[in-house]
Amino acid sequence: MVAGMIMGMIAGLAIATLLTPLFGSFEVLMPSSLAGMVAAMVFAMIPAMVGAAIGWMEIVWGGALVGLLCLLVTYLLQARLCGEVH
């Protein structure tokens, strides 16, 4: 799990480095780091919980899905919080 978190954080940092000049650091860095860490932790623990190995394609597609869900939740929460500021 720790190795997965580190890899996810590195991937999030790489994405943030490319997209921060276009969108701003908070809008890119926080969601991409969260998505990378959560996806890496989830798919590092699935073989331990299930007891069977999973293939690379399942990891890639599942990680992409978990990452998109993290991004969706982050942007919905941000939209809700920004809507409450007067």
HTML snippet that shows the backbone in 3Dmol.js (N, CA, C, O; Angstrom):
<script src="https://3Dmol.org/build/3Dmol-min.js"></script>
<div id="view" style="width:600px;height:400px;position:relative"></div>
<script>
const pdb = `
ATOM      1  N   MET A   1       0.820  -1.197   0.000  1.00  0.00           N
ATOM      2  CA  MET A   1       0.000   0.000   0.000  1.00  0.00           C
ATOM      3  C   MET A   1       0.859   1.254   0.000  1.00  0.00           C
ATOM      4  O   MET A   1       0.536   2.230  -0.677  1.00  0.00           O
ATOM      5  N   VAL A   2       1.935   1.234   0.744  1.00  0.00           N
ATOM      6  CA  VAL A   2       2.802   2.410   0.805  1.00  0.00           C
ATOM      7  C   VAL A   2       3.423   2.681  -0.564  1.00  0.00           C
ATOM      8  O   VAL A   2       3.472   3.828  -1.010  1.00  0.00           O
ATOM      9  N   ALA A   3       3.895   1.628  -1.230  1.00  0.00           N
ATOM     10  CA  ALA A   3       4.468   1.803  -2.563  1.00  0.00           C
ATOM     11  C   ALA A   3       3.411   2.319  -3.536  1.00  0.00           C
ATOM     12  O   ALA A   3       3.707   3.159  -4.386  1.00  0.00           O
ATOM     13  N   GLY A   4       2.186   1.822  -3.416  1.00  0.00           N
ATOM     14  CA  GLY A   4       1.098   2.303  -4.264  1.00  0.00           C
ATOM     15  C   GLY A   4       0.778   3.761  -4.012  1.00  0.00           C
ATOM     16  O   GLY A   4       0.532   4.518  -4.950  1.00  0.00           O
ATOM     17  N   MET A   5       0.781   4.159  -2.745  1.00  0.00           N
ATOM     18  CA  MET A   5       0.537   5.565  -2.417  1.00  0.00           C
ATOM     19  C   MET A   5       1.620   6.462  -2.989  1.00  0.00           C
ATOM     20  O   MET A   5       1.338   7.531  -3.530  1.00  0.00           O
ATOM     21  N   ILE A   6       2.865   6.014  -2.862  1.00  0.00           N
ATOM     22  CA  ILE A   6       3.970   6.823  -3.384  1.00  0.00           C
ATOM     23  C   ILE A   6       3.873   6.948  -4.899  1.00  0.00           C
ATOM     24  O   ILE A   6       4.066   8.032  -5.450  1.00  0.00           O
ATOM     25  N   MET A   7       3.572   5.834  -5.575  1.00  0.00           N
ATOM     26  CA  MET A   7       3.427   5.884  -7.034  1.00  0.00           C
ATOM     27  C   MET A   7       2.262   6.781  -7.435  1.00  0.00           C
ATOM     28  O   MET A   7       2.358   7.534  -8.404  1.00  0.00           O
ATOM     29  N   GLY A   8       1.159   6.700  -6.688  1.00  0.00           N
ATOM     30  CA  GLY A   8       0.008   7.555  -6.971  1.00  0.00           C
ATOM     31  C   GLY A   8       0.320   9.024  -6.759  1.00  0.00           C
ATOM     32  O   GLY A   8      -0.127   9.873  -7.530  1.00  0.00           O
ATOM     33  N   MET A   9       1.085   9.329  -5.716  1.00  0.00           N
ATOM     34  CA  MET A   9       1.456  10.720  -5.460  1.00  0.00           C
ATOM     35  C   MET A   9       2.389  11.245  -6.547  1.00  0.00           C
ATOM     36  O   MET A   9       2.288  12.405  -6.945  1.00  0.00           O
ATOM     37  N   ILE A  10       3.295  10.396  -7.028  1.00  0.00           N
ATOM     38  CA  ILE A  10       4.194  10.814  -8.106  1.00  0.00           C
ATOM     39  C   ILE A  10       3.406  11.054  -9.386  1.00  0.00           C
ATOM     40  O   ILE A  10       3.660  12.025 -10.099  1.00  0.00           O
ATOM     41  N   ALA A  11       2.449  10.175  -9.682  1.00  0.00           N
ATOM     42  CA  ALA A  11       1.615  10.366 -10.867  1.00  0.00           C
ATOM     43  C   ALA A  11       0.792  11.652 -10.748  1.00  0.00           C
ATOM     44  O   ALA A  11       0.681  12.410 -11.711  1.00  0.00           O
ATOM     45  N   GLY A  12       0.220  11.897  -9.572  1.00  0.00           N
ATOM     46  CA  GLY A  12      -0.550  13.119  -9.359  1.00  0.00           C
ATOM     47  C   GLY A  12       0.311  14.360  -9.484  1.00  0.00           C
ATOM     48  O   GLY A  12      -0.131  15.373 -10.025  1.00  0.00           O
ATOM     49  N   LEU A  13       1.536  14.288  -8.989  1.00  0.00           N
ATOM     50  CA  LEU A  13       2.442  15.426  -9.092  1.00  0.00           C
ATOM     51  C   LEU A  13       2.832  15.691 -10.535  1.00  0.00           C
ATOM     52  O   LEU A  13       2.951  16.843 -10.951  1.00  0.00           O
ATOM     53  N   ALA A  14       3.034  14.610 -11.306  1.00  0.00           N
ATOM     54  CA  ALA A  14       3.376  14.781 -12.723  1.00  0.00           C
ATOM     55  C   ALA A  14       2.228  15.432 -13.488  1.00  0.00           C
ATOM     56  O   ALA A  14       2.453  16.321 -14.309  1.00  0.00           O
ATOM     57  N   ILE A  15       1.006  14.997 -13.222  1.00  0.00           N
ATOM     58  CA  ILE A  15      -0.159  15.600 -13.873  1.00  0.00           C
ATOM     59  C   ILE A  15      -0.318  17.048 -13.437  1.00  0.00           C
ATOM     60  O   ILE A  15      -0.597  17.921 -14.259  1.00  0.00           O
ATOM     61  N   ALA A  16      -0.141  17.303 -12.160  1.00  0.00           N
ATOM     62  CA  ALA A  16      -0.285  18.661 -11.647  1.00  0.00           C
ATOM     63  C   ALA A  16       0.767  19.599 -12.235  1.00  0.00           C
ATOM     64  O   ALA A  16       0.477  20.765 -12.502  1.00  0.00           O
ATOM     65  N   THR A  17       1.977  19.103 -12.436  1.00  0.00           N
ATOM     66  CA  THR A  17       3.029  19.938 -13.007  1.00  0.00           C
ATOM     67  C   THR A  17       2.663  20.397 -14.410  1.00  0.00           C
ATOM     68  O   THR A  17       2.958  21.527 -14.796  1.00  0.00           O
ATOM     69  N   LEU A  18       2.020  19.517 -15.171  1.00  0.00           N
ATOM     70  CA  LEU A  18       1.638  19.865 -16.534  1.00  0.00           C
ATOM     71  C   LEU A  18       0.414  20.783 -16.595  1.00  0.00           C
ATOM     72  O   LEU A  18       0.350  21.671 -17.445  1.00  0.00           O
ATOM     73  N   LEU A  19      -0.548  20.576 -15.707  1.00  0.00           N
ATOM     74  CA  LEU A  19      -1.824  21.280 -15.810  1.00  0.00           C
ATOM     75  C   LEU A  19      -1.985  22.488 -14.894  1.00  0.00           C
ATOM     76  O   LEU A  19      -2.924  23.264 -15.071  1.00  0.00           O
ATOM     77  N   THR A  20      -1.099  22.669 -13.926  1.00  0.00           N
ATOM     78  CA  THR A  20      -1.225  23.789 -12.994  1.00  0.00           C
ATOM     79  C   THR A  20      -1.188  25.152 -13.689  1.00  0.00           C
ATOM     80  O   THR A  20      -1.982  26.020 -13.326  1.00  0.00           O
ATOM     81  N   PRO A  21      -0.313  25.384 -14.665  1.00  0.00           N
ATOM     82  CA  PRO A  21      -0.332  26.699 -15.316  1.00  0.00           C
ATOM     83  C   PRO A  21      -1.657  27.017 -16.019  1.00  0.00           C
ATOM     84  O   PRO A  21      -2.006  28.185 -16.188  1.00  0.00           O
ATOM     85  N   LEU A  22      -2.384  25.989 -16.424  1.00  0.00           N
ATOM     86  CA  LEU A  22      -3.641  26.215 -17.132  1.00  0.00           C
ATOM     87  C   LEU A  22      -4.830  26.419 -16.206  1.00  0.00           C
ATOM     88  O   LEU A  22      -5.698  27.246 -16.486  1.00  0.00           O
ATOM     89  N   PHE A  23      -4.880  25.666 -15.093  1.00  0.00           N
ATOM     90  CA  PHE A  23      -6.081  25.667 -14.260  1.00  0.00           C
ATOM     91  C   PHE A  23      -5.881  26.180 -12.841  1.00  0.00           C
ATOM     92  O   PHE A  23      -6.864  26.473 -12.160  1.00  0.00           O
ATOM     93  N   GLY A  24      -4.669  26.296 -12.382  1.00  0.00           N
ATOM     94  CA  GLY A  24      -4.410  26.698 -11.006  1.00  0.00           C
ATOM     95  C   GLY A  24      -4.016  25.495 -10.168  1.00  0.00           C
ATOM     96  O   GLY A  24      -4.390  24.363 -10.472  1.00  0.00           O
ATOM     97  N   SER A  25      -3.265  25.747  -9.121  1.00  0.00           N
ATOM     98  CA  SER A  25      -2.690  24.634  -8.368  1.00  0.00           C
ATOM     99  C   SER A  25      -3.720  23.869  -7.550  1.00  0.00           C
ATOM    100  O   SER A  25      -3.671  22.639  -7.514  1.00  0.00           O
ATOM    101  N   PHE A  26      -4.644  24.546  -6.896  1.00  0.00           N
ATOM    102  CA  PHE A  26      -5.602  23.822  -6.054  1.00  0.00           C
ATOM    103  C   PHE A  26      -6.539  22.968  -6.885  1.00  0.00           C
ATOM    104  O   PHE A  26      -6.869  21.849  -6.493  1.00  0.00           O
ATOM    105  N   GLU A  27      -6.975  23.487  -8.041  1.00  0.00           N
ATOM    106  CA  GLU A  27      -7.913  22.758  -8.879  1.00  0.00           C
ATOM    107  C   GLU A  27      -7.298  21.515  -9.499  1.00  0.00           C
ATOM    108  O   GLU A  27      -8.027  20.621  -9.930  1.00  0.00           O
ATOM    109  N   VAL A  28      -5.978  21.439  -9.555  1.00  0.00           N
ATOM    110  CA  VAL A  28      -5.317  20.292 -10.172  1.00  0.00           C
ATOM    111  C   VAL A  28      -4.600  19.429  -9.143  1.00  0.00           C
ATOM    112  O   VAL A  28      -4.754  18.208  -9.148  1.00  0.00           O
ATOM    113  N   LEU A  29      -3.829  20.037  -8.272  1.00  0.00           N
ATOM    114  CA  LEU A  29      -2.952  19.280  -7.375  1.00  0.00           C
ATOM    115  C   LEU A  29      -3.724  18.441  -6.372  1.00  0.00           C
ATOM    116  O   LEU A  29      -3.424  17.259  -6.201  1.00  0.00           O
ATOM    117  N   MET A  30      -4.697  19.015  -5.715  1.00  0.00           N
ATOM    118  CA  MET A  30      -5.422  18.275  -4.693  1.00  0.00           C
ATOM    119  C   MET A  30      -6.229  17.114  -5.275  1.00  0.00           C
ATOM    120  O   MET A  30      -6.115  16.002  -4.761  1.00  0.00           O
ATOM    121  N   PRO A  31      -7.037  17.311  -6.319  1.00  0.00           N
ATOM    122  CA  PRO A  31      -7.788  16.170  -6.851  1.00  0.00           C
ATOM    123  C   PRO A  31      -6.904  15.094  -7.478  1.00  0.00           C
ATOM    124  O   PRO A  31      -7.187  13.906  -7.325  1.00  0.00           O
ATOM    125  N   SER A  32      -5.849  15.482  -8.173  1.00  0.00           N
ATOM    126  CA  SER A  32      -5.017  14.463  -8.820  1.00  0.00           C
ATOM    127  C   SER A  32      -4.217  13.673  -7.791  1.00  0.00           C
ATOM    128  O   SER A  32      -4.037  12.467  -7.960  1.00  0.00           O
ATOM    129  N   SER A  33      -3.737  14.307  -6.744  1.00  0.00           N
ATOM    130  CA  SER A  33      -3.021  13.576  -5.695  1.00  0.00           C
ATOM    131  C   SER A  33      -3.961  12.644  -4.937  1.00  0.00           C
ATOM    132  O   SER A  33      -3.605  11.501  -4.649  1.00  0.00           O
ATOM    133  N   LEU A  34      -5.154  13.127  -4.613  1.00  0.00           N
ATOM    134  CA  LEU A  34      -6.136  12.290  -3.927  1.00  0.00           C
ATOM    135  C   LEU A  34      -6.517  11.091  -4.786  1.00  0.00           C
ATOM    136  O   LEU A  34      -6.559   9.964  -4.292  1.00  0.00           O
ATOM    137  N   ALA A  35      -6.791  11.321  -6.056  1.00  0.00           N
ATOM    138  CA  ALA A  35      -7.177  10.235  -6.955  1.00  0.00           C
ATOM    139  C   ALA A  35      -6.048   9.226  -7.096  1.00  0.00           C
ATOM    140  O   ALA A  35      -6.296   8.020  -7.081  1.00  0.00           O
ATOM    141  N   GLY A  36      -4.828   9.688  -7.231  1.00  0.00           N
ATOM    142  CA  GLY A  36      -3.698   8.779  -7.358  1.00  0.00           C
ATOM    143  C   GLY A  36      -3.492   7.937  -6.116  1.00  0.00           C
ATOM    144  O   GLY A  36      -3.248   6.734  -6.214  1.00  0.00           O
ATOM    145  N   MET A  37      -3.587   8.553  -4.951  1.00  0.00           N
ATOM    146  CA  MET A  37      -3.382   7.806  -3.706  1.00  0.00           C
ATOM    147  C   MET A  37      -4.501   6.805  -3.445  1.00  0.00           C
ATOM    148  O   MET A  37      -4.230   5.659  -3.088  1.00  0.00           O
ATOM    149  N   VAL A  38      -5.752   7.219  -3.618  1.00  0.00           N
ATOM    150  CA  VAL A  38      -6.872   6.325  -3.334  1.00  0.00           C
ATOM    151  C   VAL A  38      -6.876   5.146  -4.308  1.00  0.00           C
ATOM    152  O   VAL A  38      -7.049   3.999  -3.895  1.00  0.00           O
ATOM    153  N   ALA A  39      -6.688   5.424  -5.593  1.00  0.00           N
ATOM    154  CA  ALA A  39      -6.682   4.337  -6.580  1.00  0.00           C
ATOM    155  C   ALA A  39      -5.549   3.364  -6.306  1.00  0.00           C
ATOM    156  O   ALA A  39      -5.740   2.151  -6.392  1.00  0.00           O
ATOM    157  N   ALA A  40      -4.390   3.870  -5.983  1.00  0.00           N
ATOM    158  CA  ALA A  40      -3.251   2.988  -5.712  1.00  0.00           C
ATOM    159  C   ALA A  40      -3.484   2.160  -4.451  1.00  0.00           C
ATOM    160  O   ALA A  40      -3.147   0.976  -4.424  1.00  0.00           O
ATOM    161  N   MET A  41      -4.052   2.760  -3.411  1.00  0.00           N
ATOM    162  CA  MET A  41      -4.298   2.005  -2.183  1.00  0.00           C
ATOM    163  C   MET A  41      -5.370   0.945  -2.386  1.00  0.00           C
ATOM    164  O   MET A  41      -5.234  -0.175  -1.893  1.00  0.00           O
ATOM    165  N   VAL A  42      -6.435   1.286  -3.107  1.00  0.00           N
ATOM    166  CA  VAL A  42      -7.523   0.325  -3.326  1.00  0.00           C
ATOM    167  C   VAL A  42      -7.012  -0.885  -4.098  1.00  0.00           C
ATOM    168  O   VAL A  42      -7.280  -2.025  -3.718  1.00  0.00           O
ATOM    169  N   PHE A  43      -6.286  -0.642  -5.167  1.00  0.00           N
ATOM    170  CA  PHE A  43      -5.858  -1.767  -5.986  1.00  0.00           C
ATOM    171  C   PHE A  43      -4.611  -2.452  -5.462  1.00  0.00           C
ATOM    172  O   PHE A  43      -4.218  -3.491  -5.994  1.00  0.00           O
ATOM    173  N   ALA A  44      -3.983  -1.911  -4.449  1.00  0.00           N
ATOM    174  CA  ALA A  44      -2.941  -2.644  -3.748  1.00  0.00           C
ATOM    175  C   ALA A  44      -3.556  -3.592  -2.727  1.00  0.00           C
ATOM    176  O   ALA A  44      -2.967  -4.625  -2.409  1.00  0.00           O
ATOM    177  N   MET A  45      -4.739  -3.251  -2.208  1.00  0.00           N
ATOM    178  CA  MET A  45      -5.364  -4.078  -1.179  1.00  0.00           C
ATOM    179  C   MET A  45      -6.300  -5.141  -1.738  1.00  0.00           C
ATOM    180  O   MET A  45      -6.615  -6.095  -1.027  1.00  0.00           O
ATOM    181  N   ILE A  46      -6.754  -5.017  -2.973  1.00  0.00           N
ATOM    182  CA  ILE A  46      -7.680  -6.011  -3.520  1.00  0.00           C
ATOM    183  C   ILE A  46      -7.084  -7.420  -3.505  1.00  0.00           C
ATOM    184  O   ILE A  46      -7.769  -8.342  -3.063  1.00  0.00           O
ATOM    185  N   PRO A  47      -5.840  -7.641  -3.964  1.00  0.00           N
ATOM    186  CA  PRO A  47      -5.308  -9.009  -3.889  1.00  0.00           C
ATOM    187  C   PRO A  47      -5.198  -9.531  -2.451  1.00  0.00           C
ATOM    188  O   PRO A  47      -5.361 -10.729  -2.218  1.00  0.00           O
ATOM    189  N   ALA A  48      -4.929  -8.658  -1.502  1.00  0.00           N
ATOM    190  CA  ALA A  48      -4.834  -9.092  -0.109  1.00  0.00           C
ATOM    191  C   ALA A  48      -6.208  -9.460   0.453  1.00  0.00           C
ATOM    192  O   ALA A  48      -6.321 -10.396   1.244  1.00  0.00           O
ATOM    193  N   MET A  49      -7.243  -8.737   0.054  1.00  0.00           N
ATOM    194  CA  MET A  49      -8.576  -9.013   0.568  1.00  0.00           C
ATOM    195  C   MET A  49      -9.211 -10.213  -0.122  1.00  0.00           C
ATOM    196  O   MET A  49      -9.840 -11.045   0.531  1.00  0.00           O
ATOM    197  N   VAL A  50      -9.051 -10.304  -1.428  1.00  0.00           N
ATOM    198  CA  VAL A  50      -9.686 -11.367  -2.195  1.00  0.00           C
ATOM    199  C   VAL A  50      -8.874 -12.651  -2.115  1.00  0.00           C
ATOM    200  O   VAL A  50      -9.431 -13.749  -2.105  1.00  0.00           O
ATOM    201  N   GLY A  51      -7.565 -12.508  -2.058  1.00  0.00           N
ATOM    202  CA  GLY A  51      -6.716 -13.678  -1.992  1.00  0.00           C
ATOM    203  C   GLY A  51      -6.296 -14.195  -3.353  1.00  0.00           C
ATOM    204  O   GLY A  51      -5.713 -15.275  -3.454  1.00  0.00           O
ATOM    205  N   ALA A  52      -6.582 -13.444  -4.395  1.00  0.00           N
ATOM    206  CA  ALA A  52      -6.198 -13.850  -5.743  1.00  0.00           C
ATOM    207  C   ALA A  52      -5.558 -12.660  -6.447  1.00  0.00           C
ATOM    208  O   ALA A  52      -5.874 -11.505  -6.161  1.00  0.00           O
ATOM    209  N   ALA A  53      -4.670 -12.959  -7.357  1.00  0.00           N
ATOM    210  CA  ALA A  53      -4.010 -11.901  -8.111  1.00  0.00           C
ATOM    211  C   ALA A  53      -4.968 -11.330  -9.153  1.00  0.00           C
ATOM    212  O   ALA A  53      -5.841 -12.035  -9.659  1.00  0.00           O
ATOM    213  N   ILE A  54      -4.801 -10.072  -9.463  1.00  0.00           N
ATOM    214  CA  ILE A  54      -5.587  -9.450 -10.529  1.00  0.00           C
ATOM    215  C   ILE A  54      -4.626  -8.992 -11.614  1.00  0.00           C
ATOM    216  O   ILE A  54      -3.459  -8.707 -11.347  1.00  0.00           O
ATOM    217  N   GLY A  55      -5.125  -8.925 -12.826  1.00  0.00           N
ATOM    218  CA  GLY A  55      -4.282  -8.569 -13.964  1.00  0.00           C
ATOM    219  C   GLY A  55      -4.050  -7.075 -14.072  1.00  0.00           C
ATOM    220  O   GLY A  55      -4.714  -6.272 -13.416  1.00  0.00           O
ATOM    221  N   TRP A  56      -3.094  -6.723 -14.915  1.00  0.00           N
ATOM    222  CA  TRP A  56      -2.750  -5.320 -15.106  1.00  0.00           C
ATOM    223  C   TRP A  56      -3.886  -4.511 -15.711  1.00  0.00           C
ATOM    224  O   TRP A  56      -4.089  -3.353 -15.346  1.00  0.00           O
ATOM    225  N   MET A  57      -4.623  -5.112 -16.631  1.00  0.00           N
ATOM    226  CA  MET A  57      -5.720  -4.361 -17.259  1.00  0.00           C
ATOM    227  C   MET A  57      -6.826  -4.041 -16.256  1.00  0.00           C
ATOM    228  O   MET A  57      -7.409  -2.958 -16.299  1.00  0.00           O
ATOM    229  N   GLU A  58      -7.116  -4.974 -15.358  1.00  0.00           N
ATOM    230  CA  GLU A  58      -8.106  -4.684 -14.311  1.00  0.00           C
ATOM    231  C   GLU A  58      -7.624  -3.578 -13.396  1.00  0.00           C
ATOM    232  O   GLU A  58      -8.412  -2.738 -12.961  1.00  0.00           O
ATOM    233  N   ILE A  59      -6.327  -3.573 -13.100  1.00  0.00           N
ATOM    234  CA  ILE A  59      -5.765  -2.516 -12.259  1.00  0.00           C
ATOM    235  C   ILE A  59      -5.852  -1.169 -12.957  1.00  0.00           C
ATOM    236  O   ILE A  59      -6.224  -0.171 -12.340  1.00  0.00           O
ATOM    237  N   VAL A  60      -5.512  -1.137 -14.235  1.00  0.00           N
ATOM    238  CA  VAL A  60      -5.530   0.128 -14.987  1.00  0.00           C
ATOM    239  C   VAL A  60      -6.952   0.668 -15.101  1.00  0.00           C
ATOM    240  O   VAL A  60      -7.193   1.841 -14.813  1.00  0.00           O
ATOM    241  N   TRP A  61      -7.900  -0.176 -15.520  1.00  0.00           N
ATOM    242  CA  TRP A  61      -9.282   0.298 -15.680  1.00  0.00           C
ATOM    243  C   TRP A  61      -9.919   0.634 -14.327  1.00  0.00           C
ATOM    244  O   TRP A  61     -10.618   1.639 -14.197  1.00  0.00           O
ATOM    245  N   GLY A  62      -9.678  -0.197 -13.345  1.00  0.00           N
ATOM    246  CA  GLY A  62     -10.224   0.088 -12.017  1.00  0.00           C
ATOM    247  C   GLY A  62      -9.617   1.332 -11.401  1.00  0.00           C
ATOM    248  O   GLY A  62     -10.322   2.121 -10.771  1.00  0.00           O
ATOM    249  N   GLY A  63      -8.321   1.516 -11.574  1.00  0.00           N
ATOM    250  CA  GLY A  63      -7.673   2.727 -11.073  1.00  0.00           C
ATOM    251  C   GLY A  63      -8.204   3.975 -11.750  1.00  0.00           C
ATOM    252  O   GLY A  63      -8.388   5.009 -11.110  1.00  0.00           O
ATOM    253  N   ALA A  64      -8.451   3.873 -13.055  1.00  0.00           N
ATOM    254  CA  ALA A  64      -9.025   5.015 -13.774  1.00  0.00           C
ATOM    255  C   ALA A  64     -10.426   5.332 -13.262  1.00  0.00           C
ATOM    256  O   ALA A  64     -10.783   6.500 -13.111  1.00  0.00           O
ATOM    257  N   LEU A  65     -11.215   4.303 -12.995  1.00  0.00           N
ATOM    258  CA  LEU A  65     -12.565   4.522 -12.474  1.00  0.00           C
ATOM    259  C   LEU A  65     -12.541   5.140 -11.084  1.00  0.00           C
ATOM    260  O   LEU A  65     -13.271   6.094 -10.815  1.00  0.00           O
ATOM    261  N   VAL A  66     -11.711   4.605 -10.204  1.00  0.00           N
ATOM    262  CA  VAL A  66     -11.594   5.172  -8.855  1.00  0.00           C
ATOM    263  C   VAL A  66     -11.085   6.611  -8.924  1.00  0.00           C
ATOM    264  O   VAL A  66     -11.559   7.475  -8.186  1.00  0.00           O
ATOM    265  N   GLY A  67     -10.124   6.866  -9.804  1.00  0.00           N
ATOM    266  CA  GLY A  67      -9.606   8.215  -9.971  1.00  0.00           C
ATOM    267  C   GLY A  67     -10.674   9.191 -10.451  1.00  0.00           C
ATOM    268  O   GLY A  67     -10.764  10.313  -9.952  1.00  0.00           O
ATOM    269  N   LEU A  68     -11.480   8.764 -11.417  1.00  0.00           N
ATOM    270  CA  LEU A  68     -12.562   9.629 -11.900  1.00  0.00           C
ATOM    271  C   LEU A  68     -13.601   9.883 -10.816  1.00  0.00           C
ATOM    272  O   LEU A  68     -14.129  10.990 -10.710  1.00  0.00           O
ATOM    273  N   LEU A  69     -13.897   8.871 -10.014  1.00  0.00           N
ATOM    274  CA  LEU A  69     -14.840   9.077  -8.906  1.00  0.00           C
ATOM    275  C   LEU A  69     -14.294  10.067  -7.879  1.00  0.00           C
ATOM    276  O   LEU A  69     -15.037  10.900  -7.361  1.00  0.00           O
ATOM    277  N   CYS A  70     -13.000   9.976  -7.587  1.00  0.00           N
ATOM    278  CA  CYS A  70     -12.378  10.938  -6.660  1.00  0.00           C
ATOM    279  C   CYS A  70     -12.450  12.353  -7.232  1.00  0.00           C
ATOM    280  O   CYS A  70     -12.750  13.304  -6.511  1.00  0.00           O
ATOM    281  N   LEU A  71     -12.174  12.486  -8.524  1.00  0.00           N
ATOM    282  CA  LEU A  71     -12.247  13.805  -9.148  1.00  0.00           C
ATOM    283  C   LEU A  71     -13.664  14.347  -9.126  1.00  0.00           C
ATOM    284  O   LEU A  71     -13.871  15.533  -8.867  1.00  0.00           O
ATOM    285  N   LEU A  72     -14.641  13.495  -9.393  1.00  0.00           N
ATOM    286  CA  LEU A  72     -16.035  13.925  -9.382  1.00  0.00           C
ATOM    287  C   LEU A  72     -16.452  14.405  -7.997  1.00  0.00           C
ATOM    288  O   LEU A  72     -17.066  15.463  -7.864  1.00  0.00           O
ATOM    289  N   VAL A  73     -16.120  13.632  -6.969  1.00  0.00           N
ATOM    290  CA  VAL A  73     -16.468  14.012  -5.597  1.00  0.00           C
ATOM    291  C   VAL A  73     -15.779  15.318  -5.208  1.00  0.00           C
ATOM    292  O   VAL A  73     -16.388  16.185  -4.582  1.00  0.00           O
ATOM    293  N   THR A  74     -14.513  15.453  -5.580  1.00  0.00           N
ATOM    294  CA  THR A  74     -13.772  16.673  -5.250  1.00  0.00           C
ATOM    295  C   THR A  74     -14.404  17.894  -5.900  1.00  0.00           C
ATOM    296  O   THR A  74     -14.585  18.921  -5.245  1.00  0.00           O
ATOM    297  N   TYR A  75     -14.739  17.793  -7.178  1.00  0.00           N
ATOM    298  CA  TYR A  75     -15.321  18.946  -7.856  1.00  0.00           C
ATOM    299  C   TYR A  75     -16.734  19.248  -7.390  1.00  0.00           C
ATOM    300  O   TYR A  75     -17.126  20.413  -7.338  1.00  0.00           O
ATOM    301  N   LEU A  76     -17.509  18.223  -7.048  1.00  0.00           N
ATOM    302  CA  LEU A  76     -18.841  18.484  -6.506  1.00  0.00           C
ATOM    303  C   LEU A  76     -18.761  19.172  -5.144  1.00  0.00           C
ATOM    304  O   LEU A  76     -19.525  20.096  -4.866  1.00  0.00           O
ATOM    305  N   LEU A  77     -17.837  18.723  -4.300  1.00  0.00           N
ATOM    306  CA  LEU A  77     -17.674  19.377  -2.995  1.00  0.00           C
ATOM    307  C   LEU A  77     -17.183  20.812  -3.160  1.00  0.00           C
ATOM    308  O   LEU A  77     -17.623  21.708  -2.439  1.00  0.00           O
ATOM    309  N   GLN A  78     -16.284  21.030  -4.093  1.00  0.00           N
ATOM    310  CA  GLN A  78     -15.793  22.384  -4.326  1.00  0.00           C
ATOM    311  C   GLN A  78     -16.911  23.293  -4.844  1.00  0.00           C
ATOM    312  O   GLN A  78     -17.017  24.448  -4.431  1.00  0.00           O
ATOM    313  N   ALA A  79     -17.738  22.774  -5.741  1.00  0.00           N
ATOM    314  CA  ALA A  79     -18.848  23.567  -6.262  1.00  0.00           C
ATOM    315  C   ALA A  79     -19.848  23.896  -5.148  1.00  0.00           C
ATOM    316  O   ALA A  79     -20.391  24.999  -5.100  1.00  0.00           O
ATOM    317  N   ARG A  80     -20.083  22.942  -4.268  1.00  0.00           N
ATOM    318  CA  ARG A  80     -21.011  23.183  -3.166  1.00  0.00           C
ATOM    319  C   ARG A  80     -20.452  24.224  -2.203  1.00  0.00           C
ATOM    320  O   ARG A  80     -21.179  25.113  -1.759  1.00  0.00           O
ATOM    321  N   LEU A  81     -19.170  24.118  -1.879  1.00  0.00           N
ATOM    322  CA  LEU A  81     -18.573  25.069  -0.954  1.00  0.00           C
ATOM    323  C   LEU A  81     -18.488  26.459  -1.563  1.00  0.00           C
ATOM    324  O   LEU A  81     -18.712  27.450  -0.866  1.00  0.00           O
ATOM    325  N   CYS A  82     -18.172  26.551  -2.834  1.00  0.00           N
ATOM    326  CA  CYS A  82     -18.102  27.866  -3.480  1.00  0.00           C
ATOM    327  C   CYS A  82     -19.478  28.489  -3.617  1.00  0.00           C
ATOM    328  O   CYS A  82     -19.607  29.713  -3.643  1.00  0.00           O
ATOM    329  N   GLY A  83     -20.502  27.665  -3.705  1.00  0.00           N
ATOM    330  CA  GLY A  83     -21.865  28.184  -3.804  1.00  0.00           C
ATOM    331  C   GLY A  83     -22.355  28.772  -2.492  1.00  0.00           C
ATOM    332  O   GLY A  83     -23.270  29.595  -2.496  1.00  0.00           O
ATOM    333  N   GLU A  84     -21.771  28.372  -1.373  1.00  0.00           N
ATOM    334  CA  GLU A  84     -22.223  28.874  -0.074  1.00  0.00           C
ATOM    335  C   GLU A  84     -21.558  30.168   0.338  1.00  0.00           C
ATOM    336  O   GLU A  84     -22.019  30.821   1.274  1.00  0.00           O
ATOM    337  N   VAL A  85     -20.482  30.559  -0.338  1.00  0.00           N
ATOM    338  CA  VAL A  85     -19.784  31.783   0.017  1.00  0.00           C
ATOM    339  C   VAL A  85     -20.577  32.966  -0.532  1.00  0.00           C
ATOM    340  O   VAL A  85     -20.986  32.961  -1.693  1.00  0.00           O
ATOM    341  N   HIS A  86     -20.791  33.979   0.308  1.00  0.00           N
ATOM    342  CA  HIS A  86     -21.563  35.152  -0.131  1.00  0.00           C
ATOM    343  C   HIS A  86     -20.691  36.364  -0.161  1.00  0.00           C
ATOM    344  O   HIS A  86     -21.156  37.451  -0.504  1.00  0.00           O
TER     345      HIS A  86
END
`;
const viewer = $3Dmol.createViewer("view");
viewer.addModel(pdb, "pdb");
viewer.setStyle({}, {cartoon: {color: "spectrum"}});
viewer.zoomTo();
viewer.render();
</script>
